[in-house]
Amino acid sequence: MSLLQYVNPLQGTESVYQRSHGNSLPLVALPFAMASFAPQTNEAGGGWWFHPSHTRFEGVRLTHQPSPWIGDYGHLTLLPQTGPLKLSAHDRSTSFRKQDMSVAPDYFKIYMRRYMSTLELAPTTRGASMRVAFDTKQGPARFILSAFPRESSVTINPEQRTLVGWTKAHAGGVQDNYRMHFVLTFDCDMIAEDSGLSDEHMKPIKSLSHTGERIGGYVGLKLPEDGIVNVNIATSFISEEQAWTNLNREIGGQSFEDIRALAAKTWEKQLGTIEVESDNQEQLATFYTCLYRTCLFPHAIHEYDEQNKQVHYSPYNGKIEDGPLFADIGFWDTYRTSFPLYNLLFPSRMNEFLQGFVNAYKETGWMPKWMSPGERSMMPGTLIDVTFADAVVKGITDFELETAYEGLFKHATTPAEDPHYGRKGTADYLKYGYLPADLYTHESVCNALDYIYGDFCIAQIAKQLGREEDHKMLMERAKNYNKLYDPSIGFMRGVLSDGSWLSPFDQHEWGGAYCEGGPWQSSWAVQHDFLGLADLMGGREGFKERLDALFAEAPLFKVGSYGFEIHEMSEMALVDFGQFAISNQPSFHIPYIYTALGYPTLTQYWVRKTMDELFSANPDGYPGDEDNGSLAAWYVFGAMGLYPLSPGVPQYVVGSPLFKRMTLHLENGKDIVIEANHETEGSTYVSGIQYNNAEMSKLYVTHEELANGATLQFQLTETPQEISYSEADLPYAMSRA
């Protein structure tokens, strides 16, 4: 049975600047591929250039955009056209009906009403094969390549039936010599006198070769009798010659149907890593669409030269370097769910990711934080600390581990001169153990908590490498979250350089010392020591009461230092989940803290309620920004009934599995089978768990237990179970280790 039938790339695309239902794109692309393609319906929308309510098609866009907040690079738009020459997005757009467009991970098809022509596309890793069925009665036929602002170059060669060139379009994170090269080939003759270029104002230029601001091109086509034209495209960040190498390797003499079949086979294998048994078609669609989303980022931006050697253009130093490199990923967003999922399902690919991140360090002297394609320096912390540690403690070490540790330890101990790199305020963090809120008025609490957790994670790698002094020092620093907790109010709070609290304090005010949230969302980021945090609240029961209050509190907010209502505020306010802002990453782990404290029924209730009410496979299918697989992976883990609550610790807390049976096919040939025996349809609460047919009392499983192959059987009931758990049954906490 095909799993692709369940995937809807339109999931999460019903988004606007003011409110995100995912801020995702309907991407047609191979897993983790360099090039992605999607229908463009509104170029004027900036980062929001597609919306499912639109009925005008401006072309299929070659895109690398990880988020509308980050922007695109190496992008261009492709469109077949008949009749009069029209070049601007507005003038060339064509109407289409909803049933005229089909979008799948492996295949795109659209019938263009204005041009009475059909465009099909099947992706490769660095390009695509396209097939256009022109209506031969519609007058002159052409194929348009439209560039975006910044310098570009196009050369049309009618004799060779090619269009080649490059673009410097980008939104940041590149060197001066950055270019994305492209080559297009056509299987029909070109008409030279009907071909030409477009300038920055989208006006035609009667020339076949030019370089300048936003130069595009259009190719007049001599149609065959059946009107069908095949167009192949390949890209490279290295050179035109490398783009030709990529074209020959990935497409060569294969037909459109060959490329489409290969793309489908690739996705079926990727999705088939998890085999689900269920009669609920809607839940299957949501699950497999989320699994598709987790397999899009990061983008592999390395290539293979003529000798099949792995090479890449470095957006960090502008040189051609050896080895893998990846882009379009932020670690603040993805360390919680995406990378832990890859560690479980795709460890060999994870090794390559990590080597790519090491290469970025070697090319800059600093570990990356937000790569698109180079360093964008977004969001708090250096959460790549967690990504490396979580892999290492799970046995994924087939990369330059010593070099990775060197880079991680560097930003934990050394201030960077360039504020784009390293940890902001490192010198003061080392001096105070936190970031003084009077010296760092922006996100001081969230940055410090992320540094503290990062120190714990780097310590785990130090331990593995036998760096005992480093390990001891970092573990001491990992205790410093207690410097930020104010027991008089029950929240993490900004601390001044003299040790006094930042005042005034408002529990509903966002910004200031917090990032994309306020005290309610930002006070629980102590993933390495929830029991230690509970001690500050008077014990496990005291922490539980704080969480109860969080879910019971009205979804109120004050705009604070943001000065206006950011979309994350809107998304929390528009659903009835209290202060649990699942729309954004800092809240991901909050319901699972109940399990870490010994109250798993509350985890089971809130996770299932969130999955049922706030996720679907539809265009409004996410409660907030999907962010490069992170929110999708949250759903995947929720459906498993497992969650990586403390990445950097090789454990998964148990939840409540969604499906009656799920089988994870691991790379080592072993399977993880998760069965849910429901008392009644839709039962949520766990009354018992068997691990390999033995009763299990603890509230977590280790990575080793899963990686060796395992069967987990959950007994699910309608009624919450009142079971008392000792600390021995609870997952890892640093203060108890």
TORVEX-652483 format. One record per residue (C-alpha): x, y, z; residue in three letters. Coordinates in steps of 0.5 Angstrom, whole numbers, padded with zeros to 4 digits, always signed. Example, Ala and Ser with C-alpha at 12.3 -4.5 7.8 and 13.67 -1.06 7.14 Angstrom:
REM TORVEX-652483
+0025-0009+0016ALA;+0027-0002+0014SER;
This chain:
REM TORVEX-652483
+0000+0000+0000MET;+0003+0007-0002SER;+0004+0011+0004LEU;+0005+0018-0001LEU;-0003+0018-0001GLN;-0003+0020+0006TYR;+0001+0026+0005VAL;-0001+0033+0004ASN;+0004+0038+0003PRO;-0001+0044+0003LEU;-0001+0042+0011GLN;+0000+0048+0015GLY;+0000+0053+0009THR;-0006+0057+0011GLU;-0001+0062+0014SER;-0001+0070+0014VAL;+0004+0075+0018TYR;-0001+0076+0023GLN;-0002+0068+0025ARG;+0001+0062+0023SER;-0002+0055+0022HIS;+0005+0052+0020GLY;+0008+0058+0016ASN;+0010+0052+0012SER;+0011+0051+0004LEU;+0008+0046-0001PRO;+0015+0043-0002LEU;+0016+0038-0008VAL;+0023+0035-0006ALA;+0027+0029-0004LEU;+0028+0028+0003PRO;+0034+0033+0006PHE;+0035+0035-0002ALA;+0039+0041-0004MET;+0033+0044-0009ALA;+0026+0044-0007SER;+0020+0046-0011PHE;+0013+0049-0010ALA;+0008+0053-0013PRO;+0008+0061-0013GLN;+0002+0065-0012THR;+0004+0071-0010ASN;+0011+0074-0011GLU;+0009+0081-0007ALA;+0008+0077-0001GLY;+0015+0076+0001GLY;+0016+0070+0005GLY;+0009+0069+0004TRP;+0009+0067-0003TRP;+0004+0061-0003PHE;-0003+0061+0000HIS;-0008+0055-0001PRO;-0014+0060-0002SER;-0010+0064-0008HIS;-0013+0062-0015THR;-0007+0065-0019ARG;-0001+0061-0021PHE;+0005+0065-0022GLU;+0010+0060-0024GLY;+0014+0054-0020VAL;+0019+0056-0015ARG;+0026+0053-0014LEU;+0026+0055-0007THR;+0031+0054-0001HIS;+0027+0058+0004GLN;+0027+0055+0011PRO;+0022+0060+0014SER;+0018+0066+0012PRO;+0022+0070+0017TRP;+0029+0067+0015ILE;+0027+0069+0007GLY;+0030+0065+0001ASP;+0036+0065-0003TYR;+0038+0061-0010GLY;+0031+0062-0012HIS;+0028+0063-0019LEU;+0021+0062-0022THR;+0019+0058-0028LEU;+0013+0058-0032LEU;+0011+0055-0039PRO;+0007+0061-0043GLN;+0003+0061-0049THR;+0000+0067-0053GLY;+0003+0075-0052PRO;+0010+0075-0048LEU;+0008+0077-0041LYS;+0014+0077-0036LEU;+0012+0080-0029SER;+0009+0076-0024ALA;+0003+0080-0024HIS;+0002+0080-0032ASP;+0004+0073-0033ARG;+0000+0070-0027SER;-0006+0065-0030THR;-0012+0062-0026SER;-0013+0055-0024PHE;-0018+0051-0020ARG;-0017+0048-0014LYS;-0018+0041-0018GLN;-0013+0043-0023ASP;-0007+0043-0018MET;-0004+0037-0015SER;+0002+0037-0010VAL;+0005+0031-0007ALA;+0012+0030-0004PRO;+0014+0027-0011ASP;+0010+0030-0016TYR;+0007+0037-0018PHE;+0002+0038-0023LYS;-0002+0044-0025ILE;-0007+0046-0031TYR;-0006+0053-0033MET;-0013+0056-0035ARG;-0010+0062-0038ARG;-0005+0058-0043TYR;-0009+0052-0043MET;-0003+0048-0042SER;-0001+0043-0036THR;+0006+0043-0032LEU;+0008+0037-0029GLU;+0015+0037-0025LEU;+0018+0031-0021ALA;+0024+0033-0016PRO;+0031+0030-0016THR;+0036+0032-0011THR;+0039+0038-0014ARG;+0034+0040-0020GLY;+0028+0037-0023ALA;+0025+0034-0029SER;+0019+0038-0032MET;+0014+0036-0037ARG;+0010+0041-0041VAL;+0003+0039-0045ALA;+0002+0046-0049PHE;-0004+0047-0053ASP;-0001+0048-0060THR;-0007+0052-0062LYS;-0006+0058-0057GLN;+0000+0061-0061GLY;+0007+0062-0059PRO;+0010+0058-0054ALA;+0015+0059-0049ARG;+0019+0058-0043PHE;+0020+0063-0038ILE;+0026+0063-0032LEU;+0024+0069-0028SER;+0030+0072-0023ALA;+0029+0075-0016PHE;+0033+0082-0014PRO;+0040+0082-0014ARG;+0045+0081-0020GLU;+0044+0075-0024SER;+0046+0072-0031SER;+0043+0068-0037VAL;+0045+0065-0043THR;+0041+0062-0048ILE;+0044+0058-0054ASN;+0039+0056-0059PRO;+0043+0051-0062GLU;+0045+0047-0056GLN;+0037+0048-0053ARG;+0040+0050-0047THR;+0039+0056-0042LEU;+0044+0057-0037VAL;+0046+0062-0032GLY;+0047+0064-0024TRP;+0043+0068-0019THR;+0046+0072-0013LYS;+0039+0072-0010ALA;+0039+0072-0002HIS;+0037+0074+0004ALA;+0043+0074+0008GLY;+0048+0069+0010GLY;+0053+0069+0004VAL;+0060+0071+0002GLN;+0061+0076-0004ASP;+0063+0071-0009ASN;+0056+0067-0007TYR;+0052+0064-0013ARG;+0047+0059-0015MET;+0048+0056-0022HIS;+0043+0053-0026PHE;+0043+0049-0033VAL;+0036+0048-0037LEU;+0036+0043-0043THR;+0030+0043-0047PHE;+0028+0037-0052ASP;+0025+0041-0057CYS;+0028+0046-0062ASP;+0028+0054-0060MET;+0026+0059-0064ILE;+0032+0064-0063ALA;+0028+0071-0065GLU;+0023+0069-0060ASP;+0028+0068-0055SER;+0031+0074-0050GLY;+0032+0076-0043LEU;+0028+0080-0038SER;+0031+0086-0034ASP;+0030+0088-0027GLU;+0023+0092-0029HIS;+0021+0085-0032MET;+0022+0089-0039LYS;+0024+0084-0045PRO;+0031+0085-0048ILE;+0033+0083-0055LYS;+0039+0079-0053SER;+0041+0072-0051LEU;+0046+0073-0046SER;+0047+0079-0041HIS;+0049+0080-0034THR;+0046+0085-0029GLY;+0041+0086-0024GLU;+0035+0081-0024ARG;+0036+0079-0031ILE;+0032+0073-0033GLY;+0030+0070-0039GLY;+0025+0067-0044TYR;+0026+0061-0049VAL;+0021+0061-0055GLY;+0020+0054-0057LEU;+0018+0050-0063LYS;+0013+0045-0061LEU;+0012+0038-0063PRO;+0006+0036-0066GLU;+0003+0033-0059ASP;+0005+0040-0056GLY;+0009+0036-0051ILE;+0016+0039-0049VAL;+0021+0036-0043ASN;+0025+0041-0039VAL;+0031+0039-0034ASN;+0034+0043-0029ILE;+0040+0042-0025ALA;+0043+0047-0020THR;+0050+0048-0016SER;+0053+0053-0012PHE;+0060+0051-0014ILE;+0060+0052-0022SER;+0056+0052-0028GLU;+0060+0046-0030GLU;+0058+0042-0023GLN;+0051+0044-0025ALA;+0052+0040-0031TRP;+0055+0034-0027THR;+0049+0034-0023ASN;+0044+0034-0029LEU;+0048+0028-0032ASN;+0048+0024-0025ARG;+0041+0026-0023GLU;+0037+0026-0030ILE;+0042+0024-0035GLY;+0038+0020-0040GLY;+0032+0018-0036GLN;+0025+0020-0038SER;+0020+0024-0034PHE;+0017+0018-0032GLU;+0023+0015-0029ASP;+0025+0021-0025ILE;+0018+0021-0022ARG;+0018+0014-0021ALA;+0025+0014-0017LEU;+0022+0020-0013ALA;+0016+0016-0011ALA;+0020+0010-0009LYS;+0025+0014-0005THR;+0019+0017-0001TRP;+0016+0011+0000GLU;+0022+0008+0003LYS;+0023+0014+0007GLN;+0016+0014+0010LEU;+0016+0006+0011GLY;+0021+0007+0016THR;+0015+0007+0021ILE;+0009+0003+0019GLU;+0003+0004+0022VAL;-0004+0000+0023GLU;-0010+0004+0024SER;-0017+0005+0021ASP;-0017+0012+0022ASN;-0015+0015+0016GLN;-0015+0022+0018GLU;-0010+0021+0024GLN;-0006+0017+0018LEU;-0006+0023+0014ALA;-0004+0027+0020THR;+0002+0022+0022PHE;+0005+0021+0015TYR;+0004+0028+0013THR;+0008+0030+0019CYS;+0013+0025+0018LEU;+0014+0028+0011TYR;+0015+0035+0014ARG;+0021+0032+0019THR;+0025+0029+0013CYS;+0025+0036+0009LEU;+0031+0040+0013PHE;+0036+0041+0014PRO;+0038+0042+0006HIS;+0044+0038+0004ALA;+0048+0043+0000ILE;+0054+0039-0002HIS;+0055+0036-0009GLU;+0059+0030-0012TYR;+0065+0032-0017ASP;+0067+0028-0023GLU;+0071+0023-0019GLN;+0065+0023-0014ASN;+0068+0026-0009LYS;+0064+0030-0004GLN;+0065+0038-0004VAL;+0061+0044-0003HIS;+0061+0051-0003TYR;+0062+0054+0003SER;+0058+0060+0005PRO;+0062+0061+0011TYR;+0069+0063+0007ASN;+0067+0063+0000GLY;+0072+0057-0002LYS;+0070+0050-0005ILE;+0071+0045+0001GLU;+0071+0038+0002ASP;+0066+0034+0005GLY;+0058+0035+0007PRO;+0055+0041+0009LEU;+0048+0043+0011PHE;+0044+0049+0011ALA;+0037+0052+0013ASP;+0036+0049+0020ILE;+0036+0053+0027GLY;+0038+0049+0033PHE;+0034+0053+0038TRP;+0028+0050+0034ASP;+0030+0043+0032THR;+0034+0040+0038TYR;+0028+0038+0042ARG;+0025+0034+0037THR;+0027+0034+0030SER;+0034+0031+0031PHE;+0032+0026+0037PRO;+0028+0023+0032LEU;+0033+0023+0027TYR;+0038+0020+0032ASN;+0033+0014+0033LEU;+0031+0013+0026LEU;+0037+0015+0021PHE;+0043+0015+0025PRO;+0048+0014+0019SER;+0045+0021+0016ARG;+0045+0024+0023MET;+0053+0022+0023ASN;+0053+0026+0016GLU;+0049+0032+0019PHE;+0054+0032+0025LEU;+0060+0032+0020GLN;+0057+0038+0016GLY;+0056+0042+0022PHE;+0064+0040+0024VAL;+0066+0043+0017ASN;+0062+0049+0018ALA;+0066+0050+0025TYR;+0072+0049+0021LYS;+0071+0054+0016GLU;+0069+0060+0021THR;+0072+0058+0028GLY;+0065+0058+0031TRP;+0060+0053+0031MET;+0053+0055+0027PRO;+0047+0057+0031LYS;+0042+0058+0025TRP;+0045+0056+0018MET;+0041+0059+0012SER;+0046+0058+0008PRO;+0051+0061+0012GLY;+0051+0064+0020GLU;+0044+0068+0021ARG;+0045+0068+0028SER;+0038+0068+0030MET;+0035+0066+0037MET;+0038+0065+0044PRO;+0043+0060+0046GLY;+0048+0055+0042THR;+0043+0049+0042LEU;+0048+0046+0037ILE;+0051+0043+0044ASP;+0044+0039+0045VAL;+0044+0036+0038THR;+0051+0034+0039PHE;+0051+0031+0046ALA;+0044+0027+0044ASP;+0047+0024+0038ALA;+0054+0022+0042VAL;+0050+0019+0048VAL;+0046+0015+0043LYS;+0052+0012+0040GLY;+0053+0016+0034ILE;+0060+0018+0034THR;+0062+0017+0026ASP;+0064+0024+0025PHE;+0070+0028+0028GLU;+0068+0028+0035LEU;+0074+0031+0038GLU;+0074+0037+0033THR;+0066+0038+0035ALA;+0068+0038+0042TYR;+0073+0043+0041GLU;+0068+0048+0038GLY;+0063+0047+0043LEU;+0068+0048+0049PHE;+0070+0054+0045LYS;+0064+0058+0045HIS;+0062+0055+0052ALA;+0069+0058+0055THR;+0071+0064+0050THR;+0068+0070+0048PRO;+0067+0072+0040ALA;+0069+0078+0037GLU;+0064+0078+0032ASP;+0057+0078+0035PRO;+0054+0073+0030HIS;+0058+0067+0033TYR;+0059+0064+0040GLY;+0055+0066+0046ARG;+0052+0073+0047LYS;+0055+0076+0053GLY;+0060+0070+0055THR;+0065+0074+0059ALA;+0059+0076+0064ASP;+0056+0069+0064TYR;+0062+0066+0066LEU;+0063+0072+0071LYS;+0056+0071+0074TYR;+0053+0065+0072GLY;+0048+0068+0069TYR;+0047+0074+0064LEU;+0045+0080+0068PRO;+0039+0083+0066ALA;+0041+0090+0067ASP;+0047+0089+0062LEU;+0043+0084+0057TYR;+0036+0087+0057THR;+0034+0082+0051HIS;+0033+0075+0053GLU;+0037+0075+0059SER;+0033+0069+0062VAL;+0032+0065+0056CYS;+0040+0066+0054ASN;+0042+0064+0060ALA;+0038+0058+0061LEU;+0040+0055+0054ASP;+0047+0056+0056TYR;+0046+0052+0063ILE;+0043+0047+0059TYR;+0048+0047+0054GLY;+0054+0046+0059ASP;+0050+0040+0062PHE;+0050+0037+0055CYS;+0057+0039+0053ILE;+0059+0036+0060ALA;+0056+0029+0057GLN;+0061+0029+0051ILE;+0067+0031+0056ALA;+0065+0025+0060LYS;+0065+0021+0054GLN;+0072+0023+0052LEU;+0075+0023+0058GLY;+0076+0030+0060ARG;+0074+0030+0067GLU;+0076+0037+0069GLU;+0072+0040+0064ASP;+0066+0035+0066HIS;+0067+0037+0073LYS;+0067+0044+0071MET;+0061+0044+0066LEU;+0057+0040+0071MET;+0058+0045+0076GLU;+0055+0051+0071ARG;+0049+0047+0070ALA;+0047+0048+0077LYS;+0046+0055+0076ASN;+0039+0055+0074TYR;+0037+0056+0081ASN;+0040+0063+0081LYS;+0034+0065+0076LEU;+0029+0062+0080TYR;+0025+0067+0084ASP;+0021+0063+0089PRO;+0017+0069+0092SER;+0013+0069+0085ILE;+0015+0062+0082GLY;+0018+0064+0076PHE;+0025+0065+0073MET;+0026+0072+0073ARG;+0031+0077+0070GLY;+0037+0078+0075VAL;+0041+0085+0076LEU;+0049+0085+0076SER;+0048+0086+0084ASP;+0044+0080+0085GLY;+0037+0084+0086SER;+0031+0082+0082TRP;+0029+0085+0075LEU;+0023+0090+0077SER;+0017+0091+0076PRO;+0015+0084+0074PHE;+0009+0082+0071ASP;+0007+0074+0070GLN;+0004+0076+0063HIS;+0009+0080+0060GLU;+0013+0078+0054TRP;+0019+0080+0052GLY;+0025+0083+0056GLY;+0028+0078+0059ALA;+0024+0072+0055TYR;+0024+0070+0048CYS;+0018+0069+0044GLU;+0014+0068+0051GLY;+0014+0071+0058GLY;+0015+0067+0065PRO;+0009+0062+0064TRP;+0013+0059+0058GLN;+0020+0060+0059SER;+0021+0058+0067SER;+0021+0051+0066TRP;+0027+0050+0061ALA;+0031+0046+0066VAL;+0031+0039+0062GLN;+0037+0036+0065HIS;+0034+0037+0072ASP;+0027+0037+0073PHE;+0027+0034+0080LEU;+0032+0039+0082GLY;+0027+0045+0080LEU;+0022+0041+0084ALA;+0026+0042+0090ASP;+0026+0050+0089LEU;+0018+0049+0089MET;+0018+0045+0095GLY;+0018+0038+0092GLY;+0014+0034+0086ARG;+0007+0036+0088GLU;+0009+0044+0088GLY;+0012+0043+0081PHE;+0005+0040+0079LYS;+0001+0045+0082GLU;+0005+0050+0078ARG;+0004+0046+0072LEU;-0004+0046+0074ASP;-0004+0053+0074ALA;-0001+0054+0068LEU;-0006+0050+0064PHE;-0011+0053+0068ALA;-0009+0060+0067GLU;-0013+0064+0062ALA;-0009+0065+0055PRO;-0007+0073+0057LEU;-0001+0076+0055PHE;+0002+0083+0055LYS;+0006+0085+0049VAL;+0012+0088+0053GLY;+0018+0090+0050SER;+0016+0087+0043TYR;+0011+0093+0043GLY;+0006+0090+0038PHE;+0002+0083+0038GLU;+0007+0078+0035ILE;+0004+0072+0032HIS;+0006+0067+0037GLU;+0002+0071+0042MET;-0004+0071+0038SER;-0004+0063+0037GLU;-0004+0062+0044MET;-0009+0067+0045ALA;-0014+0064+0040LEU;-0014+0057+0043VAL;-0016+0055+0050ASP;-0010+0051+0053PHE;-0008+0056+0058GLY;-0001+0059+0058GLN;+0001+0052+0054PHE;+0004+0056+0048ALA;+0005+0049+0044ILE;+0005+0054+0038SER;+0012+0055+0040ASN;+0018+0051+0042GLN;+0019+0053+0049PRO;+0013+0050+0051SER;+0014+0043+0047PHE;+0016+0039+0053HIS;+0011+0042+0058ILE;+0006+0037+0059PRO;+0011+0032+0059TYR;+0014+0035+0065ILE;+0008+0032+0069TYR;+0011+0025+0067THR;+0018+0027+0070ALA;+0015+0029+0076LEU;+0011+0022+0077GLY;+0004+0024+0074TYR;+0004+0021+0067PRO;-0004+0021+0067THR;-0004+0029+0066LEU;+0002+0028+0061THR;-0003+0023+0057GLN;-0009+0028+0058TYR;-0006+0034+0055TRP;-0001+0031+0050VAL;-0007+0027+0047ARG;-0012+0033+0047LYS;-0007+0038+0043THR;-0006+0032+0038MET;-0013+0032+0037ASP;-0015+0039+0037GLU;-0009+0043+0034LEU;-0006+0038+0029PHE;-0009+0036+0022SER;-0006+0034+0015ALA;-0010+0040+0013ASN;-0008+0047+0011PRO;-0009+0050+0018ASP;-0006+0044+0021GLY;-0001+0046+0026TYR;-0002+0051+0032PRO;+0004+0055+0030GLY;+0010+0055+0026ASP;+0012+0048+0024GLU;+0020+0051+0024ASP;+0024+0045+0020ASN;+0021+0039+0022GLY;+0020+0041+0030SER;+0013+0041+0031LEU;+0012+0036+0026ALA;+0017+0031+0030ALA;+0013+0033+0036TRP;+0007+0030+0033TYR;+0011+0024+0031VAL;+0013+0023+0038PHE;+0006+0024+0041GLY;+0004+0019+0036ALA;+0009+0014+0039MET;+0007+0015+0046GLY;+0015+0017+0047LEU;+0018+0023+0048TYR;+0026+0026+0048PRO;+0024+0030+0054LEU;+0032+0031+0056SER;+0036+0031+0049PRO;+0043+0030+0052GLY;+0040+0024+0056VAL;+0039+0017+0052PRO;+0032+0016+0055GLN;+0025+0017+0053TYR;+0019+0019+0057VAL;+0013+0015+0056VAL;+0006+0018+0054GLY;+0000+0015+0051SER;+0001+0012+0043PRO;-0004+0014+0038LEU;-0005+0008+0034PHE;-0006+0001+0035LYS;+0000-0002+0033ARG;+0006+0002+0030MET;+0013-0001+0028THR;+0019+0003+0027LEU;+0024-0001+0022HIS;+0031+0001+0025LEU;+0037+0002+0021GLU;+0041-0004+0024ASN;+0035-0009+0022GLY;+0032-0009+0029LYS;+0024-0007+0030ASP;+0021-0003+0035ILE;+0014-0005+0036VAL;+0009-0001+0040ILE;+0002-0003+0041GLU;-0004+0000+0044ALA;-0009-0004+0047ASN;-0015+0000+0048HIS;-0021-0001+0053GLU;-0025+0003+0048THR;-0024+0007+0042GLU;-0020+0013+0043GLY;-0018+0011+0050SER;-0012+0016+0053THR;-0010+0014+0060TYR;-0005+0008+0061VAL;-0006+0003+0066SER;+0000-0001+0064GLY;+0006-0002+0060ILE;+0010-0009+0058GLN;+0017-0008+0055TYR;+0018-0015+0052ASN;+0013-0018+0055ASN;+0015-0016+0062ALA;+0011-0011+0067GLU;+0015-0004+0067MET;+0014+0000+0073SER;+0019+0006+0070LYS;+0016+0012+0066LEU;+0022+0012+0061TYR;+0026+0007+0057VAL;+0033+0008+0055THR;+0035+0009+0048HIS;+0039+0002+0048GLU;+0033-0001+0050GLU;+0030+0001+0044LEU;+0036+0001+0039ALA;+0036-0007+0041ASN;+0029-0008+0038GLY;+0023-0008+0043ALA;+0016-0009+0044THR;+0012-0004+0048LEU;+0005-0006+0050GLN;+0001+0000+0053PHE;-0006-0002+0056GLN;-0010+0004+0055LEU;-0017+0006+0059THR;-0022+0011+0059GLU;-0020+0013+0066THR;-0014+0016+0069PRO;-0010+0012+0073GLN;-0008+0014+0080GLU;-0001+0011+0081ILE;+0004+0013+0086SER;+0011+0013+0083TYR;+0018+0013+0087SER;+0024+0017+0084GLU;+0027+0011+0082ALA;+0021+0010+0077ASP;+0023+0017+0074LEU;+0027+0019+0068PRO;+0034+0022+0069TYR;+0035+0029+0074ALA;+0042+0031+0075MET;+0041+0033+0082SER;+0039+0025+0083ARG;+0045+0022+0079ALA;
